[in-house]
Amino acid sequence: MTIKTVSAADKLSTYGEPWVINRAAKEDKKALSTITIPTDVGIERVNALKASMRSSGSGGGITGARREQKTVLDQSILIGIMDKLKDNGIVLRSREKKAHETTANERGRGGAYEWQATSLTYYGTAARFYNHQENTKIRMRIRFYLRHQKDNEGDIIQIERSKPTQQSGFLEIKIKSPRASEDNSVDKYRINVPDHYLARLVNLNSRDSEFTHQLNTIRDNITLDTHVNNSNPMKLEEMFKTIDQFARINPNFIKPSVAISYDRKGFSYEEPNYPLKEAQPLPKHRASILNRFPSRFKANAIRGNSKMHETPPTNRGVNTKGVPIEYQLTVDSHVQAHYPCLPNINSDEMPVLAHFSTGQNTAFCWYPQDVNVVEFKEPMNIAKLAYKQRSETHKKFTDTLIKTMKSDSVWGEFDQQVGKYGNFRRRIKEAHDPLLPKNERIKIVFNHIPSHSNAL
């Protein structure tokens, strides 16, 4: 569906039911406060979700367990990084090609303007627990992919939902720092869910005595829906257990209080044969001896025998195996926060496009126009390697990209290693407290009335 503007009179005809704008970010300063949960409860959820991926024989790839390096860069610095990578033989492939392509048919109806990839993500309030020295956060999100065209003046002339989320959205559980030993680690679990299930989900009242039953009904319907690619039922089960557990503690876990939109350019680089080392098992006869006489190893260790180990060795060396690895780089611009448009209780559609309507008052917080939010994502199995153990390609990413991201970042008043939502959240809290120092780089106007040109 394509829109240019949506007026109040168009709401019923366009969406079937009016939507509701949740202005909690302005009206309730506690709406964005994190939910503190006991450490044992948080660790149990992290482990259960991780086990759900292992049960399917998949680690989730780079979308699953990964390390994320985040920064805010000036456009000129970003161009310099890309040029240096190219000089080192690393040519990044665009992951947004299909969103940019303009067919002859589209040129006829929308002009010869390039399509740009856009994302809109609904954010619930995070649950937090202390995990040794780390502060682990678990959050429910719903992500939609769109594309738009702008004219030469920067005005939107067309915007529509992209094919992967044309009538659905990605329901996600994202865990930041799931394991204290893995810096900047992220686990993400997601499934593409049709709009009508998502509309029911965000309208549930977790204080209702029937909440768990209603939530499980949605889960069961998704499981039985033949249009849903639910290849891992255990993952879906654990995602809904997480939603149930934390939403009953605080309704804001499931009720989006902020939506964030941004134009995204995604890039990737595939290294076909990353030299990873794996343990070589002991010969069977040697392993049998160790298992039959473990006390000898302990006794000799106590006597100080340097030839024996307190713990019997479990391998005789390592093998090097080439495995395919994908690196991802995302560059986000025109980043802004919205009051989320939520579906009416009787609606079966998520009102995604309403955020970009000139007649709505949803955008209220903006990143500077001259900066990009840059994220580099690498699978956790290689991110943990020491520098000297990394492949030559990985070392080039480390030296050229990661070090520059840290040294030349436009932190200023932006928090280090904090994402778009985190910096917006801090700015919103500052606006509620006159005594807090303000991040003036992020503009905030609670009662903003958008013009056509900045509706996106």
Disulfide bonds with the S-S distance in Angstrom:
none
